[in-house]
């Protein structure tokens, strides 16, 4: 299943949203209670502009256990923020920050929520922290459509990629 989930995410990275959705839905036909599939669906639906479906998938993922995982909470908070549910996004952000204070790393996800809420200064502060912590979730910073799209126009994004040795992923000038 994990390989099929990863293949669907490759389609998301390539911005082939309908193919990603189809792949994830096929997994649900076999395993209807995998929260991680709903976590994937929420971000792909959101990227495809299918907001109501993104919110429903995020809520289903929470109900199935995704509420214990920073990645799902963070991506659901981003979906909420982009859907205009900023109060709910801020509540989820507070939960992520509380978990971070307890030693559960989620700096990249916290940064993503701040970016979706329009607070790029806070987003980049959290991303700098993630770099200092060597947060493994940073590997997605240059390829994940949502976060990269929110940050790319800011000059701090290029500096961040250079700091991580990923300048080859910057668009050619």
N, C-alpha and C positions, 0 to 999 in steps of 0.2 A: 504493500500500500504506500509506503513512504516514497518509493521510487515514482509511483504514479502521481503522488502529490507534488513531488519536486518537478516532474515533467510539466504539470499544469502551471507551476510557478514560472518555469522557463517561458511558457507562452505569455504569461502576464508581463514578464520582463521585456518580451519582444512586442508588447502592446497588442497582442492577439487575444483580446479579452474574451470573445465568444468561444474560442477554442479552449481557453483556460477554464471557462465556466463549464463547458461540456465535459471536460476531463474530470473536474471536481464532482460534478453531478453524477457521472458514471461511478465514481468511487462511493458516493452515498447510496447508490442502488445496492451495493454489496455490503457496505458498513454504514448504516444510517445514523449511528450514534458517535461518530468520530468528531469531537469538537474541533480538531485541527483543520478538518475539511471546511467547516463553517467559518473558521478563522480566515482561511484562504478565500472562500467565497465572498466574505465581506469586503476584502480589499479589491478583489477583481470586479465585483459588482459596482463598487464605488468608483473605480477607475473608468468603468464603462458608462457611468452616469446613471446607473440604476440604483438610486438612493434608497428607495423603500426596501428593495431586496437586500441591499447591503446592511441596512439596519436590522432587518429580520434575521439574516444569517449571523450577524454579530450577537444578537440576543440569544439565538439558539446555541451558539458556541459557548456563551457564558453559562447557560443553563446546563450544558453537558460537561462542565468542568473547566472551561477555559478561563474562568474567573481567577484561577490559581496561577495563571501564567502571564508574565509581564507582556510578552509579545501580543497575546490576544487582547488583554486590557488596553494596551497602547494603541493597537490598530483599531479597536472598536472606538476608543476615544477620538481618534483621528476621523473616523467615519462620522461620529456624532458631530464633531466640530464642523466638518465640511457640509453636513446636512443642516446646519444652523442650530443644532442642539448644544449650544455652548455651555449652558449650565451643567448638563449631563457630562460633557467632555471635561469640564473643570473638576467635577466630582471624581471622575475616573483618574484624572491627573493627580489629584490629591492622594488617591489610593496608591498610585505608582510611586509617588514621592515618599509616601510612608514606607512602602516596601524597600525602596532604595535606602532609606535611613536605617532599616533593619538588616541591611547587608545583602539584599537581593538585587543584583545589578539590573538596572533598566534605564540607564542614561540615554541610550539611543531612542527608546520608546517615549521617554519623557520629552526629549528634544522634538520628536515628531509631533507630539500633541501641541507643544508650544508653537511649532511652525504652522500647524493647521489652524491654530487660534490667531495667527497673525503676529505673534511675538517672536520675531526672528532673533532679537538680541538674546533672549532666554534660550532659544533653540540652539544657537551657536555656543553659548556658555555650556550647555549640557553636552553638546557634541565634543567640545574641547575636553570636558571631563571624561567622556567616553574614550577618547584617544589616550588620555593619561592612564585610564584604567585598562587599556587594551581590550575594550569590550568587543567580543567576537561579532556582535550584531552590526558592527561598522562595515562589514564586508558588503552589505547591501546599499550603502550610502550612494554609490554612483550608478546603481542599476535599478533600484526599486522606483517604479514610476511615481508614486505619490510623494515620497519624501524628496527625492531628487528634483522633481518638478517644483516643489515649494521653495527650494533653496538655491537652485542653479543660477538665478539671476544676481544673487548677492555675491560680491567679490570674496567674502569670507568662505564661500563654498570651495572656490578654487584653491584658496590657501589651505583649507582643511585637507583636500585631496593631496596637495603637495606634501603636507606634513605627514601624511600616511604613506607617501611614496606611490601614490596612484595618479600622478599627473598625466600619465599616458591615457587615462580615461576622460580627460578634459577634451571638450570639442576643440578642433584645430582653429587657430586664429586666422 
